Amino acid sequence: MRLNREIELFEPTIARSDSGQKVRGFTSKGFIYCDINNRKGTEKYQSWLTVSENTTLFTIRYNTDLQATWFLEHNGIKYDILSVIEESRLHWMHIVARFRDDEQ
């Protein structure tokens, strides 16, 4: 396994605005190296719209902080984390992620 790609992890945070309302934001938790494998995508029709979804598998060294509520960024592309899977006696973690479409 070659950890030759760099990704940045982001943790969600809640802050208060000047008016006292909760504002959701994200804080960078730093850069880590990973191995990237693209998975088979799916395409389906929903309400007369074509919806496609591609998932990507990111493999990193074991990290106790990482949670599925975070998101990651690679080469300027943001990915929502779908699941975090621990493997091989806590040496590796697999992150299953989906391309984040900020247009919605």
Accessible surface in RSA format (square Angstrom, percent):
REM  Atomic radii and reference values for relative SASA: ProtOr
REM  Chains: A
REM  Algorithm: Lee & Richards
REM  Probe-radius: 1.40
REM  Slices: 20
REM RES _ NUM      All-atoms   Total-Side   Main-Chain    Non-polar    All polar
REM                ABS   REL    ABS   REL    ABS   REL    ABS   REL    ABS   REL
RES MET A   1   127.83  66.2  44.40  29.4  83.43 198.6  56.52  48.1  71.31  94.5
RES ARG A   2   168.55  70.8 162.37  82.8   6.19  14.7  71.86  98.2  96.69  58.6
RES LEU A   3    38.93  21.7  16.45  11.8  22.48  56.5  16.74  11.8  22.19  59.7
RES ASN A   4    71.08  49.0  44.33  42.8  26.75  64.4  32.61  78.5  38.46  37.2
RES ARG A   5   113.39  47.6 111.22  56.7   2.17   5.2  19.51  26.7  93.88  56.9
RES GLU A   6    82.86  47.6  69.12  52.3  13.74  32.7  14.57  28.2  68.29  55.8
RES ILE A   7     0.94   0.5   0.00   0.0   0.94   2.3   0.94   0.7   0.00   0.0
RES GLU A   8    31.22  17.9  30.84  23.3   0.38   0.9   2.55   4.9  28.67  23.4
RES LEU A   9     4.15   2.3   4.15   3.0   0.00   0.0   4.15   2.9   0.00   0.0
RES PHE A  10    30.40  15.2  30.40  18.8   0.00   0.0  30.40  18.4   0.00   0.0
RES GLU A  11    54.43  31.2  54.43  41.2   0.00   0.0   3.71   7.2  50.71  41.4
RES PRO A  12    34.24  25.0  21.03  19.2  13.22  48.0  21.26  17.6  12.98  80.7
RES THR A  13    50.59  36.0  44.70  45.3   5.89  14.0  40.37  54.2  10.23  15.5
RES ILE A  14   112.55  64.0  80.44  59.9  32.11  77.4  80.44  57.9  32.11  87.1
RES ALA A  15    57.08  52.5  50.61  78.1   6.47  14.7  57.03  80.3   0.05   0.1
RES ARG A  16   159.20  66.8 129.75  66.1  29.45  70.1  53.96  73.8 105.23  63.8
RES SER A  17    41.22  34.8  25.09  33.5  16.14  37.2  33.16  70.6   8.06  11.3
RES ASP A  18   164.41 115.2 122.14 121.6  42.27 100.0  44.95 105.8 119.47 119.1
RES SER A  19    94.11  79.5  53.26  71.1  40.85  94.1  56.56 120.5  37.55  52.6
RES GLY A  20    37.08  45.7   0.00   N/A  37.08  45.7  27.76  76.2   9.32  20.9
RES GLN A  21   127.38  71.2 122.16  89.3   5.22  12.4  33.09  70.4  94.28  71.5
RES LYS A  22   140.75  68.7 112.94  69.3  27.81  66.2  55.70  50.1  85.05  90.6
RES VAL A  23    74.65  49.1  70.71  64.0   3.94   9.5  73.96  64.3   0.69   1.9
RES ARG A  24   151.84  63.8 122.86  62.6  28.98  69.0  45.61  62.3 106.23  64.4
RES GLY A  25    27.19  33.5   0.00   N/A  27.19  33.5  26.64  73.1   0.55   1.2
RES PHE A  26    73.46  36.8  39.91  24.7  33.56  87.3  39.91  24.2  33.56  96.0
RES THR A  27    66.31  47.2  62.51  63.4   3.80   9.1  51.73  69.5  14.58  22.0
RES SER A  28    52.25  44.2  30.80  41.1  21.45  49.4  25.84  55.0  26.41  37.0
RES LYS A  29   104.86  51.2  68.69  42.1  36.16  86.1  25.78  23.2  79.07  84.2
RES GLY A  30    28.18  34.8   0.00   N/A  28.18  34.8  26.50  72.7   1.68   3.8
RES PHE A  31   125.87  63.0  98.73  61.2  27.14  70.6  98.77  59.9  27.10  77.6
RES ILE A  32    45.94  26.1  41.19  30.7   4.75  11.5  45.94  33.1   0.00   0.0
RES TYR A  33   127.28  59.4 119.70  68.1   7.57  19.7  81.31  61.1  45.96  56.7
RES CYS A  34     0.00   0.0   0.00   0.0   0.00   0.0   0.00   0.0   0.00   0.0
RES ASP A  35    30.38  21.3  30.38  30.2   0.00   0.0   0.04   0.1  30.34  30.3
RES ILE A  36    37.19  21.2  15.92  11.9  21.27  51.3  15.92  11.5  21.27  57.7
RES ASN A  37    64.13  44.2  59.57  57.6   4.56  11.0  14.07  33.9  50.07  48.4
RES ASN A  38   124.12  85.6  95.45  92.2  28.67  69.0  28.06  67.5  96.06  92.8
RES ARG A  39   119.86  50.3 106.76  54.4  13.10  31.2  32.29  44.1  87.57  53.1
RES LYS A  40   192.58  94.0 162.39  99.6  30.20  71.9 116.23 104.6  76.36  81.3
RES GLY A  41    28.41  35.0   0.00   N/A  28.41  35.0   6.91  19.0  21.50  48.2
RES THR A  42    82.77  58.9  72.71  73.7  10.07  24.0  74.84 100.5   7.93  12.0
RES GLU A  43   124.47  71.5  92.61  70.1  31.86  75.9  25.65  49.6  98.83  80.7
RES LYS A  44   109.95  53.6 104.49  64.1   5.46  13.0  59.44  53.5  50.51  53.8
RES TYR A  45   174.97  81.7 148.66  84.6  26.31  68.5 106.01  79.7  68.95  85.0
RES GLN A  46   101.99  57.0  98.00  71.6   3.99   9.5  33.12  70.5  68.87  52.2
RES SER A  47   102.40  86.5  69.50  92.7  32.91  75.8  42.81  91.2  59.59  83.5
RES TRP A  48   247.21  99.2 216.06 104.6  31.15  73.1 189.30 100.9  57.90  93.9
RES LEU A  49   119.56  66.6 118.07  84.5   1.49   3.7 119.56  84.0   0.00   0.0
RES THR A  50    77.09  54.8  46.69  47.3  30.40  72.4  29.68  39.9  47.41  71.7
RES VAL A  51    52.30  34.4  48.60  44.0   3.70   8.9  51.74  45.0   0.56   1.5
RES SER A  52    75.75  64.0  49.39  65.9  26.36  60.7  15.67  33.4  60.07  84.2
RES GLU A  53    58.50  33.6  52.47  39.7   6.04  14.4   9.20  17.8  49.30  40.3
RES ASN A  54    91.84  63.3  86.57  83.7   5.26  12.7  21.71  52.3  70.13  67.8
RES THR A  55    26.24  18.7  25.11  25.5   1.13   2.7  16.14  21.7  10.10  15.3
RES THR A  56     8.01   5.7   8.01   8.1   0.00   0.0   0.77   1.0   7.24  10.9
RES LEU A  57    17.76   9.9  17.76  12.7   0.00   0.0  17.76  12.5   0.00   0.0
RES PHE A  58     0.46   0.2   0.46   0.3   0.00   0.0   0.46   0.3   0.00   0.0
RES THR A  59     2.26   1.6   2.26   2.3   0.00   0.0   0.00   0.0   2.26   3.4
RES ILE A  60     1.63   0.9   1.63   1.2   0.00   0.0   1.63   1.2   0.00   0.0
RES ARG A  61   152.87  64.2 148.41  75.7   4.46  10.6  56.77  77.6  96.09  58.2
RES TYR A  62    70.75  33.0  47.18  26.8  23.57  61.3  26.99  20.3  43.76  53.9
RES ASN A  63    37.16  25.6  30.47  29.4   6.69  16.1  10.59  25.5  26.57  25.7
RES THR A  64   112.62  80.1  79.40  80.5  33.21  79.2  59.83  80.4  52.78  79.8
RES ASP A  65    88.12  61.7  80.83  80.4   7.29  17.2  15.57  36.6  72.55  72.4
RES LEU A  66    12.18   6.8   0.00   0.0  12.18  30.6   0.00   0.0  12.18  32.8
RES GLN A  67   104.88  58.6 100.44  73.4   4.44  10.6  26.40  56.2  78.48  59.5
RES ALA A  68    50.83  46.7  36.11  55.7  14.72  33.5  36.25  51.0  14.58  38.6
RES THR A  69    87.63  62.3  71.86  72.9  15.77  37.6  74.63 100.2  13.00  19.7
RES TRP A  70    11.12   4.5   7.15   3.5   3.97   9.3   5.03   2.7   6.08   9.9
RES PHE A  71     8.31   4.2   8.31   5.1   0.00   0.0   8.31   5.0   0.00   0.0
RES LEU A  72     0.00   0.0   0.00   0.0   0.00   0.0   0.00   0.0   0.00   0.0
RES GLU A  73    43.62  25.0  40.68  30.8   2.94   7.0   4.18   8.1  39.44  32.2
RES HIS A  74    21.95  12.0  20.52  14.3   1.43   3.7  17.30  17.8   4.65   5.4
RES ASN A  75   127.75  88.1  87.49  84.6  40.26  96.9  31.29  75.3  96.47  93.2
RES GLY A  76    61.01  75.2   0.00   N/A  61.01  75.2  27.00  74.1  34.01  76.2
RES ILE A  77    71.51  40.7  68.36  50.9   3.15   7.6  71.51  51.5   0.00   0.0
RES LYS A  78    76.02  37.1  72.75  44.6   3.27   7.8  26.94  24.2  49.08  52.3
RES TYR A  79    26.91  12.6  26.91  15.3   0.00   0.0   4.54   3.4  22.36  27.6
RES ASP A  80    39.54  27.7  39.54  39.4   0.00   0.0  12.65  29.8  26.89  26.8
RES ILE A  81    11.75   6.7   0.00   0.0  11.75  28.3   0.00   0.0  11.75  31.9
RES LEU A  82    70.64  39.3  43.36  31.0  27.28  68.6  46.07  32.4  24.58  66.1
RES SER A  83    41.42  35.0  39.03  52.1   2.39   5.5  34.89  74.3   6.53   9.1
RES VAL A  84    39.87  26.2  12.63  11.4  27.24  65.6  12.63  11.0  27.24  73.9
RES ILE A  85    85.88  48.9  82.88  61.7   3.00   7.2  85.88  61.8   0.00   0.0
RES GLU A  86    96.09  55.2  72.81  55.1  23.28  55.4  19.72  38.1  76.37  62.4
RES GLU A  87    71.23  40.9  64.11  48.5   7.12  17.0  34.93  67.6  36.30  29.6
RES SER A  88    59.53  50.3  37.54  50.1  21.98  50.6  21.42  45.6  38.11  53.4
RES ARG A  89   218.29  91.7 187.54  95.6  30.76  73.2  72.37  98.9 145.92  88.4
RES LEU A  90    97.85  54.5  86.18  61.7  11.67  29.3  86.18  60.5  11.67  31.4
RES HIS A  91   113.58  62.1 104.27  72.5   9.31  23.8  60.86  62.7  52.72  61.3
RES TRP A  92    52.96  21.3  52.96  25.6   0.00   0.0  33.87  18.1  19.09  31.0
RES MET A  93     5.65   2.9   5.65   3.7   0.00   0.0   5.65   4.8   0.00   0.0
RES HIS A  94    28.64  15.7  28.64  19.9   0.00   0.0  24.15  24.9   4.49   5.2
RES ILE A  95     0.00   0.0   0.00   0.0   0.00   0.0   0.00   0.0   0.00   0.0
RES VAL A  96    34.56  22.7  34.56  31.3   0.00   0.0  34.56  30.0   0.00   0.0
RES ALA A  97     0.01   0.0   0.00   0.0   0.01   0.0   0.00   0.0   0.01   0.0
RES ARG A  98    85.29  35.8  85.18  43.4   0.11   0.3  16.76  22.9  68.53  41.5
RES PHE A  99   112.05  56.1 104.05  64.4   8.00  20.8 104.05  63.1   8.00  22.9
RES ARG A 100    51.84  21.8  44.56  22.7   7.28  17.3   8.51  11.6  43.33  26.3
RES ASP A 101    69.09  48.4  53.44  53.2  15.66  37.0  18.35  43.2  50.75  50.6
RES ASP A 102    95.21  66.7  64.84  64.5  30.37  71.8  37.04  87.2  58.18  58.0
RES GLU A 103   159.70  91.7 126.79  95.9  32.91  78.3  50.46  97.6 109.24  89.2
RES GLN A 104   186.98 104.6 120.30  87.9  66.68 158.8  71.60 152.4 115.38  87.5
END  Absolute sums over single chains surface
CHAIN  1 A     7685.0       6132.2       1552.8       3724.6       3960.3
END  Absolute sums over all chains
TOTAL          7685.0       6132.2       1552.8       3724.6       3960.3
